[in-house]
Amino acid sequence: MRGKRKMVLRIVNLCIILGMALCLRTETSFSKVTIRAIPNDTITKEIIIENDSLFVHINLDWELTVSSLKYKPRNLEFIQPGSPVPLVNIENRWTLFNVGFGIRNVSIQRTKEFSTALIHAYSNYLENPFHIFIQLSIGETPEIKAKIWLVNCFKKGFSDIYRGGKTTVVPGIPWLAFLSPDPGGVRKVLYPTEDGYLLTSVSEKLMENYHPVHEWERPPEPGPVKLYFLWGNPILPTTVEFPKLNIGVFLYREKSDIPWHFDSIGKALWPSHTMRVAEGDTIHIFEGVLSIFEGDWHKSYNWFKNRIRSNFDFTYYRRPGYMKFRKDFLAYFSFIYNHMIYDPYKNRFMPKRFLQKAKREFGGIDQYWFWHSYPRAGVDPRDQFDLYKDLPGGMKGLKEFISTCHSMGTHVFLPYNPWDRIWKRKDMYKRQAEILGAVGADGLHLDTMSKADLPLRTEIDKYNPEAQFVTEGRPSIEGLQFTTESFDHPIHCRPMPVVDLLRFIIPEHQVFKIVRWDRNRRPLIYNALFNATGYAVWEDVFGEMNLPPWDEKILITRYNRIMHDFVRAVTSNNVMPLIPTLRKDLFVNGFFTDELYLYTLYQTQRDSVSHFFDNRMIGPLFYINLPDDWHIVDVWNKRPVEIRKIKGRKCVFLPQEMPEEVGCFVAMPKRMQVSQKNGKWIVQIPGGASGTLELVGIDITKRNIKGPEVTADSLLIFDQNSVEKSTDGYVMIQYRNDNKEVKDVALLKVGY
């Protein structure tokens, strides 16, 4: 690192060999912000910017550097003596290196919210036509707003007489690469890549604890965690966390000509890019925020989340009727001439038979995505709207189909194909809206589209203001405001664990994991559970069948049951991705309400678990803050979970391994009381309650088997033969309130 530092200091000299003329008061202050020029306002060698949280010392000598960045509440220095941080890095040795005297102008501006220092650096040497502007603003928070740009002020006949006005520069922002509080230790870094984000740990001294051993003696180390949000802007801050100090720094880019996706940690901590700059061109090197925070990387994530949500229009998420769609988790996409739903001999639909079959195989379907046109469209001059007339019974038959689905609790979405435009039709939105209204459909599947728009929304509102849109592509931040649901394809979901940040930043938006061609959909099902998103079954791919095997149907059924049983947590806005855990191979997401905490777990590299390494998933998993009368259960694996005190703190403790790489723990107040008498178990709610007490069996695949139930003000009495037990002898008891919400769940061992 020291070699790199020397190189950077040399590089920085290229653009900053400049003397300076200053327009600066010796001391300027506003509110809690102070800016000082040292030694005075005539010959300024240093600038100090300070508020209650930060102390920044900038040197204006041979180069522009920051010699101190101190977080005052902890008296913590981020820049070590003798290792200043370059304020900007401009690499162009031929044009900028050692080419004469310089001039610098510095001015101070104040507004009600911020105080700003603007540094204008340029050379009086003819070969250097570049002017660099560095604007730093500070308010009352531990954030520095920065804006840096370079202008090529080449003048023909005056600047460079033999190279013309074009040259190449490599601007860079090396701040995060140089920050090193003491003791630094292992750093946790979150940075953007080409297809998402990576969260990984970096050792300060990579080889410090290394010793040569046979590879089979070395337990595998978990790799970085992949996260993703949207394609393009806005991009999460690049974050460096120092776990030993419980502090971190993030750099948020609002605007930059430097591409802000990186293929390595080094490039993420030192963003740079080679650019051609011609006469009169301006390069926007960086505009954004540098901030120091106490805590882990979630602080920078929450800062970004709050920034997004404060500027987001939730109008279409707050409409009456939206919440009934928010509780839809399992969708089914199918060509309508699938013989499971269409009888070709009698030319009729069979929606009741189909939905009953789906109930047995998947636990029921919340949304049916109707598809009738492609690959039939294009055979003749008829378009997608004309082809509705070919359906059994025509439009009337489609309306009856939808009515039957509604009676069985399933919403129906019609397809909209923007590419199927016959005879230059100009009323596509209008015609689609008329059909949706005529048949009573619940929404539109926007084929090939990544967003809806206001004109389409306006036309649909004339017939059904509660109708929802689901897009095939992931919407932009603007498109999300009109589009309440979207597909998520498997390119984002492998390899696990993968965190869908859209689900956590805008939890109101429902994401459906979907795949059409894969034969192994287990990772996608696990991803839907881990992120608590929707999942879409796709068996008939426009006439080609790709049926899921029995084991995937079982997983989907178990997932479906959990999403609906604990819907109030899954649809909560109080959610947290990747809560801190006590194991490197364990990743946990959290979903919270006042009376229910739901945690989804994923164990990476489970196939490498061995008694030789003693790395089984047994023991303390993560700290938890629970009231004393709460308890916790694994409702995915149907296994007990304990709360123990570790180092004086409550901790989730697993007494035995999870049988799968995923789990779902629910914590809630203990409402039910269980006793045993004469070989029978007696369950009751002290004081009584409204709702039902249910006995739930557990089959060999860990699916729920409905058992006897009584009103919650009665006694639930049963023996070990009342329902099927799990393979290790457990049954489950549940209390549901009048809204069918599970308010308490417990595992009871009744046999072996």
N, C-alpha and C positions, 0 to 999 in steps of 0.2 A: 504493500500500500504506500510505503514511503517513497518508492521509486515513482509510482504513479503521481504522488503529490508533487514531487519535484518537477515532473513533466508538465503537470497542469499549471504550476506556477510559472513555468517558462512560457507555456502557451498563452497564458493570460496576458503576459507582457506584450504579446503581439498587438493587442488592441488598446493597451492601456499604458503606453509609454508617454503619457501626456501630462504636461503641467496643468495648472488651472488658474482661471480667473473666477472668483467667487462672488455671488450675490447672496449673502447669507448673514442673518443676524447672529450674534454670538450665542444667544440662547432664545429659543422660541418654544412656548408651551401652550397647550390648550387642554383644559380639563386635566386628566391624569397622564397626558402624554407630554414628554419633554424631548426636544431636539437641541443638541449642542454642537457647536463648531469649535474645534481645538486646533491651534492655540487661540485663534480669534477669527473674526469675520473677514479679515484681509488675506491672511495666509493660512488656509485651512488644510490640515494634514489628516484630520480624523473627523468623523461624524458619529455621534452617539444618539441613538433613538431608544427611548425608554418609556415603559408604562408600568403598572403595578405587577404585571406578569413577566415581561420580557426586558432584557438588557441586550442591545445590539451595538457592537463596536465595529465601525467600518474604517479601513485605512485607505488613504488616497495618496500613496507614494508611487513607487515604480509600477505598481499594479494596483488594481482594485480588489481588496480582499476583506473578509470578515474575520476578525481575530477573536471575537467573543460573541457567543449566543447563549445567554444564561436564562434559565427558567427560575425566576426569583422566588416563587413560593417554596421551592425545595433547595434554593441556592445551588442549582445543578448546572454545571458548565458543559455545553455540548461540543466545544472546540478546545482541544488540548493545546497547551503552550507550545509555540514553535511550529504549529500545524494549521495555519490559517486556511480558510475556505475561500476559493475564488468566487467572486460575485457573479462572474460569467466567464465562459470558456469560448474563445473564438480562435480556431486553428487555421492559420493561413500564414506560414512562415515567410513566404516570398513577398507578400504584400504588406504585412503588418509588423514583422519582427525587426526591431532595432532600426527604425527608419526615421529617427529624428525627434525633435521636441514635440510636446503635446500641449493641448489646451483643454481645460475642464471647466465647465460651468455647473454650479450647484445652486438650486433654489429650493426654498421651503414654501409649501402651500398649506393652508389650514382650512378645514371646513368644520361643520358642527360635529361630524362623526369621526373624521380622520385627520391626522397630520401627515404630510407627504413630503418626501425628499426626492427631487428629480436631479439626476446626474446626467449631464450631456458631455460626452467625451469624444474628442476628435484630435487629429494631428495637423500640424502646420507643414508637414513634409509632403511633397508633391505626390509621392508614390502611394500614399495612404488616403484614399478618397472616402473612407468609411466614417460614419458618425454613429456612435452607440448611445442609446438612451436607456437609463435604468431608473424606474420610478418605484419607490418603496413607500407604502402607506401603512400606518398603524393606528388602531383605535384603542379601546379599553379591554379587548380580549387578547389572548395569546396567539394572535394571527398576524401575519405580515402579508399584505396584498402586494404582489409584485407584477411589474409589466416591463419587459425588456424587448427592445427592437433595434435593428440595424438598418441604416439607410446608405446606399451607395450614391455619394454626391460627386461622382466623377464628372469632370468638366473637360470636354475635348479641347486640346491645345493648352491645357493648364495642368491637369493631373498627371496622367501617365501617358507619355507620347508613343510608347511602342507596344502596349498590350491592349489598348482600347478600353472600353468601359466594362468588359466582362471578366470575371474571375470566379474562383471557387472558394467557398468558406465552409467551415465545419463548426457551426455554433452548438454549444452544449450547456446544460445546467447540472453541474456536478455536486450540488449541495448535499444530497442524501448520502453520497459516497464518502463524504469526509466527516460527517457528524459522528462523534465518538465520546459519549459521556463515560465517566469512570465510576464503577467498573462497567464496561460494556457488556461482555459476555455474549451468549448466543442471541442473535437477532431473529425476530420473526418478521418476514417481509411479505406484503401483499402487493402484487403488481399486475398490470394489464398485459395480456398476450394477444396473439392474433385472433383467437377464438374464445376469449373469456378472461379469467384471472387465475393466478396461482397464489396460494398461501403456503409458504414454506419457511423452514428454519435454516439459518446460516450460522456456522460457527465462526467466532472471531479468530480462532486459531485452529484451522481445519485439522492439522496433524497432531495437536497437543495430546490427545488421548488415544492416538493410534498405536497399535502394536500388531505385528504380523502373526496371523493365525491361519489355519486351514479355513477355507471359505465355509465348510459345513459346520464349523464351530461358531460362526458369526451369525447371530439372528438377523433376519432381514430388517432393514429400516424402512418405515413407511415413507412413501414419496409425498410430494406436495399435493395439496387439495385443490381441485379445480372448482372455480366459481364462474358464473357468467350472468350477465344482466341483459343488455341490449346490443344490437349491432350498431357501432358508431357511438356518437355522443348521446348523453353525457357519459364520461368515463370516471370510474371510482378513483379516489386519490391513491397514489403510490404511498405506501405506509411502511415505516420502519419502527418496530416495537422492540423495546429493551426489557424483556421480562424480569430480569434481576432487579431493575429499578422501578418497575411498574410505570413506565413512561414511554412515550413514543413521539414520532414526528410524521406528519404527512405532507405531501406535495400534491395539490389539486390543480390540474390544468384546465383552464377555461378556453384558452386559445393558444395555438402554437403551430408554426410551420414544421416543427419537428414531429415526425410520426410518433404517436403515443401508444404504440404496442411493441412489446419487446420479447425477444427470444432467449433472454438470459437475465439473471439478477443484476449483473454488472451493468448492462445497458439500461435497465430500469432505474438504477440508482444514479446513473450518469447519462441522461438522455442527450443524444446528439444526432446530427444528420448532415451529410454532405450536400451542399446546395450551390447552384450556379446563380450568381447575382450580377445583373446587368446594370447599366447606367440608369439611375433613377429608381431602381428597385428598392423595396422595403422588405426585410425579413422579420417576421414576428417570431422572435425567439421564444418568448414565454409570457403568458399572462395568466395569473392564478393566485393561489394562496399557499403559503407555508405556515404550518401551525404545529405547536407543541401541545400535547395532551397527557394527562395522567390516566393510567389504566391500560387496557390492551387494545388491539386493533379495532375492536368494536366501536371505540370512540370516534375514529375517523369514518367508519361505516355509518354510524348514527348521524354524524355531521352531514354526510352526503345524503342519507335518507331524508333527513329533515329538510334539506335544501330542495330535493326533488318534490317532496310532498307539499311544501309551502307554495310552490308555483304550479301545482297540478290542479286541473279542473275536474272535480269528482261528480259533476252534474248527473251523468248517466249511470253512476254507481249509487246514487241516492234517490233514484226514482222509485215510486211505489211498485212493488212486485219484484224488484231486483233480487231481494234476499232469497226468494224461493229458487232462483237459479244458482245463487251462490252456494246452495246446499246440494247441488248436483255434482257428483264426483265420477260416476261411471257412465261413459258415453259409448255408443255403438255406431260405427260407420259402416254402411253397406250399400252395395248396388241393390236397387229395389227388386230386381228380378232374381235375386238369390232365392233358391228353391226352399230355403228354410222359412221364408216369409211370403213367397209367391207360389201359387199352385198353377203350373202351366197347362194342366189338363182342363181345369175348370175356369182358367183365366180370372183368378180372384186372389186378393190378399188374405193373409192369415195372421194378422197382428196379435190376436189373443194367444194363439198357439205358440207363436214365436216368443212373446214376452214371458209366457209361463216357462218355456224351455230356458230362457235367459235367467229367470229367477232361480231355477235349479242349478244351472251351471256357473253363474256369476254372482248370485245374490241379488239380482234385479238390475235394471238399466234406468238411469235417470234421464238421459238424452238419447234420442235416436236421430242420427244424421242421415237424412233421406238423400238418395242419389239416383237420378233417373236418366240423365242425358248422355254424357260420355260413357262408352265409346260410340254410342248411337248417333250423336250429333255429327252433322257434316255429310251424312249419306245422301240426304236430299235437301231442298231449300228450307226445310223447317228448322226453327231454332229451339233453344231450351224451353221457351214458353209454349210453343206449339206442341212439344212432345208430351206435355201434361195430358193432352187429349187422348194419348195412346194408353194411358193407365187404365186398369180395370175400373169401369164405371166413370172414367174421365175425372173431371174436377169434383163431382159429387162423391165418387168413390174415394178420392184422396181425402176429402173432408171427413168421411166416415172412418177412414183409416186413422186419421189424427184424433178423432173423437174417442175411438177405442183405446188408443195409447194414453190419452188423458185420463180415462176412467181407471187405468191401471198404474197411474202415477208417473208416466213417462212424457217428457217434453219432446216435441218434434221440430227439427230445424230443416228448412228447405235449402237446396244449393243455389248459389248465384255464380255463374260462370262469366266473368267480364270479357273473356276472349271469344265467346260465342255471339258474335254480332252479325246478323244476317241483314242484307240489303241496307247496310249503314243505318240500322235502327238507332234513333236518338232518344227514345223514351225507355231505355233499359230499366232505370230505377223505378219509373212510374209503373211499368208493366209488372215488375217483380213485386212491388208493394201491393198491387191490386190482387195478385194471386195469393200472396201471403194472407191478406185480409179475408179473401173469399173462402179459404179452406181452414182458417183458424190456426195457422202455424205459429210456433213460439219464437222463431228467430231464423237467422240466415247463416249458413256456412259459406263464407266468402272464399271461394276457390282461387288459388294462386295469389291471393291478396294478403298484404301484411297490415292493412288498416282499413277501416271504414272512413267515410267522410260525412260532412254535414249535409250535403244534398241528399245522399242516400238515407241518412237518419231522418231527415225532414219528410221524405216520401213515406217511409215506413211508419212514422208517427201518426200519419193520417188514418191508418188502419189498426195499428197495435202499438201504442206507446211503450208497452212493457216488453216488446220483442228485443232479443239480445242478438249480438253478432259474435261469431267465432271465426277467426281468420286462420288460414293455412300457414301463413308466415308469422314471425314474431314482430309485433308492431313497434314502431318508433315511439318515443315519448309523447309525441303529438297524437299519433294514431291510437295510443292506449286510452286517450280521453273519450273516444267514441266507441271503442271496442272492448267489451267487458270479458271476452274469452278468447283464447288463442291456442293453436297447436304448439307442441314442443317436440321436435323430432329427435331421434336417438343420437344424432351427431353431437348433441350437447350432453348426453347422459352417460357417456363411457369415457374412461373406465370409472367405476364408482370408487370412492365417494365423490359426487358432484353436487354442488349447491346452486340452486336456481334462485339468484338474488331478486329477480322480478317478483317471485312469490313472497319474499320477505319485505321488499321495499314498497310494493303496492299490493298488499295481500288481498285487497278487494277484487283484483283481477284473477280470474280462474284460468289456470294453465292445464291443458290436457296432454299428458305424455302419449305419444302415438307412433306406431311404426307399421308399415305395410308389408315389407319383404322379409324381415328377420324371422328366422325359425327359432331363435332363442330369445324370448322376451323377458326372462327372469330379471336381468339387470334393469330393464325399464320399469318393471313392477316394483322392484326394490327402490328405484329412484322416486317413483310416485309416492311410496310410503315415507321414505326418508324426508322428502320435501313437503309431504302432506298436500299434494296437488291432485288434480284430476287424472284419470286414465281412460284411454279410448281403446276399445276392442275393434280390430279390423280383420274380419275373416274373409270377406268376399272382395277381392281387389279387382273391381270392374269385370267380374266373371271368372277370375282365377282364384281358387280357394287356397287359403293359407290358415288352416285351423290350428288353434293352440292345443297342445297336448293336455292331458288331464291334470298334470302337476301345476301347470300355469293357471288353469281354471281354478284350482284350489287356492293358489296364492291370491288371485284376483278376488275371490270370494272373501277371504280373510281380510284383505285390504279394504274392500267395500264395506264390510261390517264395522270396522274400526272407524272409518271416516264418518259414517252415519251415527254410530253410537256416541261419538265424542265431537260432534259437529260444532258445538259452541267453542271448543278450544281451537279446532282446525280453522274456523272462520274468524278467529279473534285477530285484532290488529296488534296485539301485544305478542310479538314473535321475535325470536332471536336465532340467527344462523350460527352454527358451530360454537356452542357454549364451551367454556374451558373444561377440559377433562383431565384426569390424572394418568391417562395412558396415551402413548403416542399412536397406538393403533386403533383408537376409539374416537368416533366423530358423532356428535349429538346436536340435534336441532331442538329448540324449545318453543312451545305454543301455550299461552297462559291466559287464564281468566281468574277471577277472584276465588273461585271454588274448584278449579281444575287446572292442573299442570300436565301437559302431555309432552313426552320426550320421544323422539325417533332416533334410533341408534344404528350405526353401521360400523362393523368391525372389518378393517382392511387386512389383507394378507392372512385371512383365516386358514387358508390351506397350508400355511407355513407354521402354524401353531404346533408346538412339540413339548412334551414333558422334559426333554433334554434342555430346552431353553427356559422352562418354567414360565412360558408366556401365555398361558391359558387365560381366558377372560373370566377370572375369578378374583373377588376382592373389591376394594374401593374403586369406583368409576368416576364420580364427579361430586363436587360439593353441592348442597341443596339447602335452601332456606325454607323450611316447612314449619307450620305450627305443630305443637306436640300431639294434637288429636288427629293428625293426618297420617295416611299410610300410602303405600305405593305397590303397584302390581304390573307385571309384564303381560299385557293382553295380547301380544302377538304370539309369543312362545308358550303362553299359559304356564308361567313359572313364577314362583315367589321371588320378591325382591325385598331387601332389608334396608332400614335406615340405621346407621351406626355413627357413633361419634369418633372422628379421626382428628387428632390434634385439636380437640375442643370444638370442632365444627361438625355439623350434621353432614353425612355423606351417604350417597347411594352405594349400597354394597350388594354384590352379586355372590350368593353362596355357592352357586354352581354355574357352569358354562351355559351360554345360550346355545341351543341346538342349531341355530342358523346364524348367518352373518348380520342379520337385522333383528331389531327388537323395537317394541313400542311400550314405554312405561307410562302409566297414568298415576298421578298422585292426587288425592282428594280427601275431604274430611271423612272420618270413619263414622258412618251413620248406622250401619247394621250391627246387631248384636247376635252372636251365635252361641248356642249351648247344645249339649248332648245329653240325651236321657233314653235309657232302654234301647240302645242301638239305633236311635234316630237323632237326626240333627234338627234343631229348631232355630229359625231365623226370624227376627223381629226388629222393628224400629222403635226404640223406647219413646213413649209418648205418642206413637202413631204418626202417620203421614198420609198424604194423598198420593195416588199412583199405584204402582205394582211392584211386588217382589217376585223375582224370576229365578228359577233353577235352570241352569244352562249346562248341558252335557258337552263333552269335548271328544270328538272322534279321533281316529288314529292320525288324521292329517291336521289336527288342531283347529278344525272348523267348529263353530258353535252349533250345538244341537238343541233345538228348542225343547224345554221341559215344562213341568207344571208351573203355574204362577197363581198368585193370590193378590188381593188388594193389599196395599202397603200398611193398612191398619189391622191386618190379620197376621196369623202365624203361618210361616212357610215350614212345613214338616216333611222330611223325606229321609230315606235310608240310602245305603250305598248302591242299591239296585234300581233306584228311581230313574236314573239317566245313565248314559254311557260315560265312563270315566276316561280320562286321558291315559296314555300308556304308563305314566308314573302315578296314577291314582287320584288325580284332581278333578273336581267339578267346580263350576263357577256360579256365584250368586250375584244378582244385580238388583239394584233399586232404580226404577224409572219414575220420573214425576209425570204429571198429567200431560206434559208436552212431549212425552216419549224420550226425554233426555236421560241418559244414564248418569245418576247422581252419586252412585257408589257401586263399587265392584270389588269382589273378594274371591280369592281362590281357597278352596277347602279340600284338604286331603282326606278322602274317605276310604281309601283302600290302596292296593298295590297292583 
